[in-house]
């Protein structure tokens, strides 16, 4: 089914020529029909990283393994010019070049009188024109070379394209015809898939991998090689590789460095604009809110943009893949109606919506931001470590775990929940993305008994959640006592932000106790209960004496919700503790913003 969907995508969307692939070229062999001396021009540019990159062009190409197999009209230096380097064998280079010249001669003979450019190229090789080309000092045998005649690159000629299609048919088939399993039609069957993917598109691939490959007996049915037991016509074999190449190179791809997979997605048929706007790579907040409003109101989520789309609902397809040497590893494959995909996405946003210290309303996050939050927090830079940092601490599978949970409406693996909790306790960092991940994990928890809201639930009596709230209140009391000693402050914030009065603290209550409190809150809260009277006393002696009464009342109200302070917590309870802590801070920050807004209004009046 995956191959069929890829072939359908190529027929609907692709404009690529058959048996063509994009590759990088560093040089161009410029020939002339008027007898001018041939030139070898460099066509590399300096990119943003100050590296010299060749130009990328769509050129005739088929899979080439260990054997000598020239491509048509553009190829490596060793094929086009017969030049080797320190990594090549002279005999092999000579063989490569001779076969390339033979291919050019066969093309020129077939299109004689129709394509003058073919005659120019043939004459160049016939007269030993390679000897007239000045060799640059730094040129590798496997760098790409284009060929042009009077400024026209021969890879663009229709005569070359037609010849190449016939050449691929000759190479990749044994003349066998039969029923193709993909398209269901009779046609010329491929012995091997005519193309492969670029290894730069597939994480973990050591070489350019193939989607389907039976090049060793151990991989084939009845210990046979080739595709005789997997009949695929040549056109479908090329189309599936073309589709994957275009999809993985396009905008609808989700993948980050140091992960073992990449996901690409597409639609068949018409899809509404809101569907593209809520995909998790770069969601549009307005579109997300519209979808959630329809979800919570019991309205249809799939609102088509046209009458045609209403008549025939399209399908959503996605494939998550990685590489293993020269083979593609399919880690997940999804094929579902657009309405089901839309519902799963809406539930994803509903399940990870979270209140934050900075926002007045609960927010949603793109997938990359949640993935980055599973890595280490750099306290010096005050940012999460980059995806490309090999020491960022992310599990190599977190990307595909999140993708599967989002699109299939599945629970988040328990390993991800434990990892996020571990990173929070090690880094001491709780923010919106990490809290959103924990809420998502709890909302999809297998026990199905955790209805965690996005913001503070003041009536919730779960002991772990209440303990987290209590820890946040104790922290606010300590920080307010420090702020009260600074006469320049108009109001203590109690939010854990740095203030001039806190420079006297070597470590806050949170610095000392948070990591241990996540797994066992009892020692930390017991210690805080003994320190809190002193902190409150400092506040009472300051100009904010009324704040002490407010904080003391808040602490009493929170502690009254639980019968006792909990001891050891399991991973689920640890997540509840952290969310209680986060919710309390977000709620307190919202109250401070409201008070400041009221003071601003009264001052203006």
C-alpha positions as CSV (number, residue, x, y, z in Angstrom):
1,X,0.0,0.0,0.0
2,X,2.9,2.4,0.7
3,X,4.3,1.9,-2.7
4,X,0.9,2.4,-4.3
5,X,0.4,5.7,-2.5
6,X,3.8,6.9,-3.5
7,X,3.1,6.1,-7.1
8,X,-0.3,7.9,-6.9
9,X,1.5,10.9,-5.5
10,X,4.0,11.0,-8.4
11,X,1.1,10.9,-10.9
12,X,-0.8,13.7,-9.1
13,X,2.0,16.0,-8.2
14,X,5.4,15.2,-9.8
15,X,6.7,16.9,-12.9
16,X,10.1,15.1,-12.9
17,X,11.3,13.3,-16.0
18,X,11.5,9.5,-15.7
19,X,14.7,8.0,-14.3
20,X,16.1,11.4,-13.3
21,X,17.5,12.3,-9.8
22,X,18.9,15.4,-8.3
23,X,22.7,15.5,-7.5
24,X,25.4,17.9,-6.9
25,X,27.8,19.1,-9.7
26,X,31.0,21.0,-9.1
27,X,32.2,21.3,-12.8
28,X,30.9,22.0,-16.2
29,X,32.6,20.8,-19.4
30,X,31.8,23.5,-22.0
31,X,32.1,22.3,-25.6
32,X,31.6,24.4,-28.8
33,X,30.3,23.4,-32.2
34,X,32.5,26.1,-33.8
35,X,35.8,24.6,-32.9
36,X,36.6,26.6,-29.8
37,X,38.9,25.0,-27.2
38,X,36.9,23.1,-24.6
39,X,36.8,24.5,-21.0
40,X,36.3,23.0,-17.6
41,X,34.4,25.7,-15.6
42,X,33.9,25.5,-11.9
43,X,30.2,25.8,-10.8
44,X,30.6,25.8,-7.0
45,X,29.3,28.5,-4.7
46,X,30.2,29.5,-1.2
47,X,27.3,28.8,1.2
48,X,26.4,30.4,4.5
49,X,28.8,28.0,6.3
50,X,31.6,29.2,4.0
51,X,31.8,25.8,2.4
52,X,32.0,25.4,-1.3
53,X,28.9,23.7,-2.6
54,X,28.2,22.5,-6.1
55,X,25.0,23.2,-8.0
56,X,22.2,20.7,-7.7
57,X,20.6,19.6,-11.0
58,X,18.0,17.0,-12.0
59,X,20.0,14.6,-14.2
60,X,19.5,11.1,-15.8
61,X,20.4,8.6,-13.1
62,X,19.7,5.0,-12.0
63,X,21.0,3.0,-9.1
64,X,24.7,2.3,-9.3
65,X,26.3,-0.1,-6.8
66,X,29.8,-1.6,-7.1
67,X,29.8,-2.2,-10.8
68,X,30.7,0.3,-13.6
69,X,27.5,1.9,-14.9
70,X,27.7,5.3,-16.6
71,X,24.9,7.9,-16.3
72,X,23.8,9.8,-19.3
73,X,25.0,13.3,-20.1
74,X,26.5,14.1,-16.7
75,X,28.5,12.0,-14.3
76,X,31.5,11.8,-12.1
77,X,34.9,13.1,-13.2
78,X,36.3,9.6,-13.6
79,X,33.5,8.8,-16.1
80,X,33.3,12.0,-18.0
81,X,37.0,12.9,-18.2
82,X,38.8,9.7,-17.1
83,X,40.7,11.4,-14.3
84,X,41.4,9.5,-11.1
85,X,42.8,10.5,-7.8
86,X,44.5,8.9,-4.8
87,X,41.5,6.9,-3.9
88,X,40.9,5.2,-7.3
89,X,42.4,2.4,-9.3
90,X,43.7,3.5,-12.8
91,X,42.3,0.4,-14.4
92,X,38.8,1.1,-13.0
93,X,38.9,4.7,-14.0
94,X,39.8,3.8,-17.5
95,X,36.9,1.3,-17.6
96,X,34.5,3.9,-16.3
97,X,35.6,6.5,-18.9
98,X,35.5,4.0,-21.8
99,X,31.9,2.9,-20.9
100,X,30.8,6.5,-20.7
101,X,32.3,7.3,-24.1
102,X,30.6,4.1,-25.6
103,X,27.2,5.3,-24.2
104,X,27.7,8.7,-25.8
105,X,28.5,7.0,-29.1
106,X,25.4,4.9,-29.0
107,X,23.3,7.9,-28.3
108,X,24.9,9.9,-31.2
109,X,24.3,7.0,-33.6
110,X,20.7,6.6,-32.6
111,X,19.8,10.4,-32.9
112,X,22.1,11.0,-35.9
113,X,20.8,14.0,-38.0
114,X,18.3,14.9,-35.2
115,X,20.5,16.2,-32.4
116,X,23.6,18.2,-33.5
117,X,24.7,18.4,-29.8
118,X,25.2,14.7,-29.7
119,X,27.5,14.8,-32.7
120,X,29.6,17.6,-31.0
121,X,30.1,15.5,-27.9
122,X,31.0,12.4,-29.9
123,X,33.5,14.3,-31.9
124,X,35.1,15.7,-28.8
125,X,35.8,12.2,-27.5
126,X,36.8,10.8,-30.9
127,X,39.5,13.4,-31.4
128,X,40.9,12.9,-27.9
129,X,39.5,16.2,-26.7
130,X,40.0,15.3,-23.0
131,X,43.8,16.0,-23.5
132,X,42.9,19.6,-24.5
133,X,41.2,20.2,-21.1
134,X,43.3,21.8,-18.5
135,X,43.0,19.8,-15.2
136,X,42.5,21.9,-12.1
137,X,44.8,21.3,-9.1
138,X,42.0,20.4,-6.7
139,X,39.5,18.0,-8.4
140,X,38.3,14.7,-7.1
141,X,37.4,11.6,-9.2
142,X,33.9,11.5,-7.8
143,X,33.0,15.1,-8.2
144,X,30.1,15.7,-10.6
145,X,30.6,17.1,-14.2
146,X,27.9,18.5,-16.4
147,X,28.4,18.7,-20.2
148,X,27.2,21.7,-22.3
149,X,27.3,22.4,-26.0
150,X,27.2,26.1,-27.0
151,X,25.8,26.9,-23.5
152,X,23.0,24.3,-23.7
153,X,23.4,21.5,-21.1
154,X,22.7,18.2,-22.9
155,X,20.8,16.8,-19.9
156,X,17.9,19.1,-21.0
157,X,17.6,17.7,-24.5
158,X,14.5,15.6,-25.4
159,X,16.6,13.4,-27.6
160,X,18.8,12.5,-24.6
161,X,15.8,11.8,-22.4
162,X,14.2,9.4,-24.9
163,X,17.4,7.5,-25.3
164,X,17.9,7.3,-21.6
165,X,14.5,5.8,-21.0
166,X,15.3,3.0,-23.5
167,X,18.7,2.5,-21.9
168,X,17.3,2.1,-18.4
169,X,14.8,-0.4,-19.7
170,X,17.6,-2.4,-21.3
171,X,19.7,-2.3,-18.1
172,X,17.0,-2.8,-15.4
173,X,14.8,-5.4,-17.1
174,X,15.4,-8.8,-18.6
175,X,12.7,-8.3,-21.1
176,X,10.2,-10.0,-18.8
177,X,6.6,-8.7,-18.9
178,X,3.9,-9.4,-16.4
179,X,1.3,-8.0,-14.0
180,X,2.7,-5.2,-11.7
181,X,1.6,-5.6,-8.1
182,X,1.5,-1.8,-7.7
183,X,-0.5,-0.5,-10.6
184,X,-2.3,-3.8,-11.6
185,X,-1.3,-3.5,-15.2
186,X,0.8,-5.6,-17.6
187,X,4.1,-4.1,-18.4
188,X,7.9,-4.5,-18.5
189,X,8.9,-5.7,-15.0
190,X,12.1,-4.5,-13.3
191,X,14.8,-6.8,-12.2
192,X,16.0,-4.1,-9.7
193,X,14.6,-0.8,-8.7
194,X,16.0,1.8,-11.1
195,X,16.7,4.5,-8.5
196,X,17.6,5.1,-4.9
197,X,17.4,7.9,-2.3
198,X,20.2,10.3,-1.4
199,X,21.7,9.4,1.9
200,X,21.5,13.0,3.1
201,X,17.7,12.6,3.2
202,X,17.7,9.4,5.3
203,X,19.0,9.5,8.9
204,X,21.4,6.6,9.6
205,X,22.0,5.7,5.9
206,X,25.7,5.0,5.2
207,X,25.1,4.9,1.4
208,X,22.4,6.0,-1.0
209,X,19.6,3.6,0.2
210,X,16.9,1.8,-1.8
211,X,13.3,1.4,-0.7
212,X,13.2,-2.2,-2.1
213,X,16.3,-4.2,-2.7
214,X,16.9,-8.0,-3.1
215,X,20.6,-7.9,-4.1
216,X,21.6,-10.9,-2.0
217,X,20.1,-14.4,-1.8
218,X,19.5,-14.2,1.9
219,X,17.0,-11.4,1.3
220,X,14.9,-13.1,-1.4
221,X,12.2,-15.6,-1.5
222,X,13.6,-19.1,-2.0
223,X,17.1,-17.7,-1.8
224,X,16.9,-15.8,-5.1
225,X,18.0,-12.3,-6.0
226,X,16.1,-9.7,-8.0
227,X,12.4,-8.8,-8.0
228,X,10.9,-11.8,-9.8
229,X,8.9,-12.7,-6.6
230,X,8.0,-9.0,-6.2
231,X,6.8,-8.0,-9.7
232,X,7.0,-4.2,-10.1
233,X,6.9,-2.5,-13.5
234,X,9.7,-0.2,-14.4
235,X,7.5,2.9,-14.3
236,X,6.2,2.2,-10.8
237,X,9.7,1.4,-9.5
238,X,10.9,4.8,-10.7
239,X,7.8,6.6,-9.5
240,X,8.0,5.5,-5.9
241,X,11.6,6.7,-5.6
242,X,10.8,10.0,-7.3
243,X,7.9,10.5,-4.9
244,X,10.0,9.8,-1.8
245,X,12.8,12.0,-3.0
246,X,10.5,15.0,-3.7
247,X,8.6,14.5,-0.4
248,X,11.8,14.3,1.8
249,X,13.2,17.3,0.0
250,X,10.0,19.3,0.4
251,X,8.3,21.4,3.1
252,X,6.1,18.7,4.6
253,X,9.0,16.9,6.3
254,X,9.6,16.6,10.1
255,X,13.0,15.6,11.2
256,X,15.8,16.9,13.5
257,X,19.5,16.2,13.9
258,X,20.7,13.2,16.0
259,X,17.4,11.4,15.6
260,X,17.0,7.9,14.0
261,X,14.2,8.8,11.7
262,X,12.5,11.5,9.6
263,X,8.8,11.8,8.8
264,X,7.2,13.1,5.6
265,X,3.5,13.5,4.8
266,X,1.2,14.2,1.9
267,X,-2.4,14.2,1.0
268,X,-4.3,12.6,-1.9
269,X,-7.3,14.6,-3.1
270,X,-8.3,18.0,-1.8
271,X,-7.5,19.1,1.7
272,X,-8.8,22.2,3.5
273,X,-6.4,25.0,4.3
274,X,-6.9,24.5,8.0
275,X,-5.5,21.0,7.7
276,X,-2.1,22.3,6.4
277,X,-2.2,25.1,9.0
278,X,-2.5,22.8,12.0
279,X,0.2,20.3,11.0
280,X,2.6,20.2,14.0
281,X,5.8,21.5,12.3
282,X,4.6,25.2,12.2
283,X,1.0,25.4,13.4
284,X,-1.0,28.6,12.9
285,X,-2.5,29.6,16.3
286,X,-5.7,31.0,14.8
287,X,-6.3,27.7,12.8
288,X,-5.6,25.6,16.0
289,X,-8.1,27.7,18.0
290,X,-10.8,27.2,15.2
291,X,-10.2,23.5,15.2
292,X,-10.4,23.2,19.0
293,X,-13.6,25.4,19.1
294,X,-15.2,23.0,16.7
295,X,-13.9,19.9,18.6
296,X,-15.3,21.2,21.9
297,X,-18.5,22.3,20.3
298,X,-19.2,18.9,18.8
299,X,-19.0,20.3,15.2
300,X,-17.5,18.7,12.1
301,X,-13.7,19.2,12.1
302,X,-13.3,18.8,8.3
303,X,-14.8,21.9,6.7
304,X,-14.0,21.7,3.0
305,X,-12.9,24.7,1.0
306,X,-14.7,23.7,-2.1
307,X,-17.7,21.7,-3.4
308,X,-15.4,19.3,-5.0
309,X,-13.6,18.6,-1.7
310,X,-16.9,18.1,0.0
311,X,-17.9,15.5,-2.6
312,X,-14.8,13.3,-2.2
313,X,-12.8,13.3,1.0
314,X,-9.1,12.9,0.5
315,X,-6.6,10.8,2.4
316,X,-3.7,11.6,4.7
317,X,-0.5,9.6,4.2
318,X,2.7,9.8,6.2
319,X,5.8,7.6,6.3
320,X,8.5,7.7,9.0
321,X,11.8,6.1,7.9
322,X,15.4,5.7,8.8
323,X,18.4,4.1,7.2
324,X,20.5,0.9,7.7
325,X,23.5,0.9,5.5
326,X,22.1,0.9,2.0
327,X,18.5,0.1,2.9
328,X,15.5,2.1,4.0
329,X,13.9,1.1,7.3
330,X,10.2,1.9,7.5
331,X,9.5,2.8,11.1
332,X,5.9,3.8,10.7
333,X,3.3,4.1,7.9
334,X,0.0,5.9,8.1
335,X,-2.9,5.9,5.6
336,X,-6.1,7.3,6.9
337,X,-9.0,9.6,5.9
338,X,-8.4,13.3,6.3
339,X,-11.2,13.6,8.8
340,X,-9.6,11.0,11.1
341,X,-6.2,12.7,10.8
342,X,-7.8,16.1,11.5
343,X,-9.5,14.7,14.6
344,X,-6.2,13.2,15.9
345,X,-4.5,16.6,15.4
346,X,-7.2,18.4,17.2
347,X,-7.0,16.0,20.2
348,X,-3.2,16.5,20.2
349,X,-3.6,20.2,20.7
350,X,-6.3,19.7,23.2
351,X,-4.2,17.3,25.2
352,X,-1.0,19.3,25.4
353,X,-2.5,22.8,25.8
354,X,-0.8,24.4,28.9
355,X,-0.9,27.5,31.0
356,X,2.4,29.3,31.3
357,X,4.0,32.0,33.5
358,X,4.1,34.5,30.6
359,X,0.8,34.0,28.8
360,X,-2.7,35.1,29.7
361,X,-4.3,32.0,28.0
362,X,-3.2,28.4,27.6
363,X,-0.8,27.9,24.7
364,X,0.1,25.2,22.2
365,X,3.6,24.4,20.9
366,X,5.0,23.2,17.5
367,X,6.5,19.7,17.6
368,X,10.1,20.8,17.3
369,X,9.8,23.0,20.4
370,X,8.6,20.0,22.5
371,X,11.3,17.8,21.0
372,X,14.0,20.3,22.0
373,X,12.6,20.5,25.5
374,X,13.5,16.8,26.0
375,X,17.2,17.8,25.7
376,X,19.5,19.4,28.3
377,X,19.0,23.0,29.5
378,X,22.1,25.1,29.2
379,X,22.1,27.4,32.3
380,X,24.8,29.6,31.0
381,X,23.1,30.3,27.6
382,X,19.6,30.0,29.1
383,X,18.5,27.9,26.2
384,X,18.1,24.2,25.3
385,X,21.0,22.7,23.6
386,X,20.9,22.5,19.9
387,X,19.7,19.4,18.1
388,X,23.1,19.0,16.5
389,X,24.8,18.8,19.9
390,X,25.6,15.2,20.4
391,X,25.5,15.8,24.2
392,X,22.0,17.3,24.2
393,X,20.6,14.3,26.1
394,X,17.7,13.5,23.8
395,X,16.6,9.9,23.2
396,X,17.3,9.1,19.6
397,X,13.7,7.8,19.2
398,X,11.8,10.7,20.8
399,X,10.9,12.3,17.4
400,X,9.1,9.2,16.0
401,X,7.5,8.5,19.4
402,X,5.9,11.9,19.4
403,X,4.9,11.8,15.7
404,X,3.2,8.4,16.3
405,X,1.4,9.7,19.4
406,X,0.2,12.8,17.6
407,X,-1.0,11.2,14.3
408,X,-2.3,7.9,15.7
409,X,-3.8,9.3,18.9
410,X,-1.7,6.9,20.9
411,X,-0.3,7.2,24.5
412,X,3.2,8.6,24.8
413,X,5.7,5.8,25.7
414,X,6.4,5.5,29.4
415,X,10.1,6.0,28.6
416,X,9.5,9.5,27.3
417,X,7.6,10.5,30.5
418,X,10.4,9.2,32.6
419,X,13.0,10.9,30.5
420,X,11.3,14.3,30.7
421,X,11.0,14.0,34.5
422,X,14.7,13.0,34.7
423,X,15.7,16.1,32.6
424,X,13.6,18.4,34.8
425,X,15.1,17.1,38.0
426,X,18.6,17.3,36.6
427,X,18.3,20.7,35.1
428,X,15.9,22.2,37.6
429,X,14.0,23.7,34.7
430,X,10.2,23.6,34.4
431,X,8.7,25.6,31.6
432,X,5.8,25.6,29.2
433,X,7.0,23.0,26.7
434,X,8.1,20.5,29.4
435,X,4.9,20.9,31.3
436,X,3.0,20.4,28.0
437,X,4.8,17.1,27.4
438,X,3.9,15.9,30.9
439,X,0.3,16.9,30.6
440,X,0.1,15.2,27.2
441,X,1.6,12.0,28.7
442,X,-0.8,12.0,31.6
443,X,-3.9,12.7,29.4
444,X,-2.9,9.7,27.3
445,X,-1.8,7.6,30.3
446,X,-2.8,3.9,30.0
447,X,-4.6,4.0,33.4
448,X,-7.1,6.4,31.9
449,X,-7.7,8.1,35.3
450,X,-5.8,11.3,34.9
451,X,-7.9,14.2,33.6
452,X,-5.2,16.9,34.0
453,X,-6.4,20.4,33.1
454,X,-4.2,22.9,31.3
455,X,-4.1,25.3,34.2
456,X,-4.5,25.3,38.0
457,X,-7.2,23.0,39.5
458,X,-7.8,24.5,43.0
459,X,-10.1,21.6,44.0
460,X,-7.8,18.8,43.0
461,X,-6.9,16.6,46.0
462,X,-4.3,14.2,44.5
463,X,-1.5,14.2,47.1
464,X,1.3,14.5,44.5
465,X,-0.4,17.4,42.7
466,X,-1.1,19.2,46.0
467,X,2.5,18.6,47.2
468,X,3.7,20.3,44.0
469,X,1.5,23.3,44.6
470,X,2.7,23.5,48.2
471,X,6.3,23.5,47.1
472,X,5.6,26.4,44.7
473,X,4.0,28.4,47.5
474,X,6.9,27.8,49.9
475,X,9.2,28.9,47.2
476,X,7.2,32.1,46.6
477,X,7.2,32.8,50.4
478,X,11.0,32.5,50.5
479,X,11.6,34.7,47.4
480,X,9.1,37.3,48.7
481,X,11.0,37.5,52.0
482,X,14.2,38.2,50.0
483,X,12.5,40.8,47.9
484,X,11.0,42.5,50.9
485,X,14.5,43.5,52.0
486,X,15.0,45.5,48.9
487,X,13.3,48.9,49.4
488,X,13.5,49.7,45.7
489,X,11.0,47.0,44.7
490,X,7.4,48.0,44.4
491,X,6.1,44.5,44.7
492,X,7.7,41.0,45.3
493,X,7.2,38.8,42.2
494,X,7.7,35.4,43.9
495,X,8.1,33.8,40.5
496,X,11.7,32.7,40.7
497,X,13.0,35.5,38.6
498,X,16.3,37.1,39.4
499,X,16.1,40.3,41.5
500,X,18.7,42.6,43.1
501,X,17.7,41.5,46.6
502,X,18.3,37.8,45.7
503,X,22.0,38.2,45.0
504,X,22.7,37.5,48.6
505,X,21.3,33.9,48.2
506,X,23.8,31.2,47.5
507,X,21.0,28.8,46.7
508,X,17.2,29.2,46.9
509,X,14.8,26.7,48.5
510,X,14.1,25.3,45.0
511,X,17.8,25.0,44.2
512,X,18.3,22.9,47.4
513,X,15.3,20.7,47.4
514,X,13.4,20.6,44.1
515,X,15.3,17.7,42.6
516,X,14.7,15.4,45.6
517,X,11.2,16.6,46.1
518,X,10.0,15.4,42.7
519,X,10.6,11.8,43.8
520,X,10.0,12.3,47.5
521,X,8.3,15.5,48.6
522,X,8.1,14.7,52.3
523,X,11.6,15.8,53.4
524,X,11.5,19.1,51.4
525,X,8.0,20.1,52.6
526,X,8.8,19.2,56.2
527,X,11.9,21.4,56.1
528,X,10.0,24.2,54.5
529,X,7.3,24.1,57.2
530,X,10.0,24.8,59.7
531,X,11.6,27.6,57.7
532,X,8.3,29.3,56.6
533,X,7.5,31.1,59.9
534,X,10.9,32.9,59.7
535,X,10.3,33.9,56.0
536,X,6.8,35.2,56.9
537,X,8.2,37.1,59.8
538,X,10.6,39.0,57.5
539,X,7.7,39.9,55.2
540,X,5.5,41.1,58.2
541,X,8.3,43.5,59.2
542,X,8.5,45.0,55.7
543,X,6.2,47.5,54.0
544,X,4.3,44.5,52.5
545,X,3.1,43.1,55.8
546,X,-0.3,42.3,54.3
547,X,1.4,39.9,51.8
548,X,2.4,37.7,54.7
549,X,-1.3,37.1,55.6
550,X,-2.1,36.4,51.9
551,X,0.7,33.9,51.5
552,X,0.0,32.2,54.8
553,X,-3.7,31.8,53.9
554,X,-2.8,30.4,50.4
555,X,-0.4,27.8,52.0
556,X,-3.1,26.7,54.5
557,X,-5.7,26.3,51.8
558,X,-3.3,24.2,49.7
559,X,-2.2,22.0,52.6
560,X,-5.8,21.4,53.6
561,X,-6.5,19.6,50.3
562,X,-4.3,16.6,51.2
563,X,-4.6,14.3,54.2
564,X,-0.8,13.9,54.5
565,X,2.4,14.8,52.8
566,X,3.2,12.0,50.3
567,X,6.5,10.0,50.4
568,X,7.9,8.1,47.5
569,X,6.2,8.9,44.1
570,X,6.0,6.7,41.0
571,X,6.7,8.3,37.6
572,X,3.1,9.2,37.1
573,X,2.9,10.9,40.5
574,X,6.2,12.7,39.8
575,X,4.7,14.2,36.7
576,X,1.6,15.3,38.7
577,X,3.9,16.9,41.3
578,X,5.7,18.9,38.6
579,X,2.5,20.0,37.0
580,X,1.1,21.1,40.4
581,X,4.2,23.2,40.9
582,X,4.0,24.6,37.4
583,X,0.3,25.3,37.5
584,X,0.7,27.2,40.8
585,X,3.4,29.4,39.5
586,X,1.4,30.1,36.3
587,X,-1.7,31.0,38.3
588,X,0.3,33.3,40.6
589,X,1.9,35.1,37.6
590,X,-1.6,35.6,36.1
591,X,-2.8,37.2,39.4
592,X,0.2,39.5,39.5
593,X,-0.5,40.7,35.9
594,X,-4.1,41.3,36.8
595,X,-3.1,43.4,39.9
596,X,-0.6,45.4,37.9
597,X,-3.2,46.0,35.2
598,X,-5.7,47.2,37.9
599,X,-3.1,49.5,39.4
600,X,-2.4,50.9,35.9
601,X,-6.1,51.6,35.3
602,X,-6.5,53.3,38.7
603,X,-3.4,55.4,38.1
604,X,-4.7,56.5,34.7
605,X,-8.1,57.4,36.3
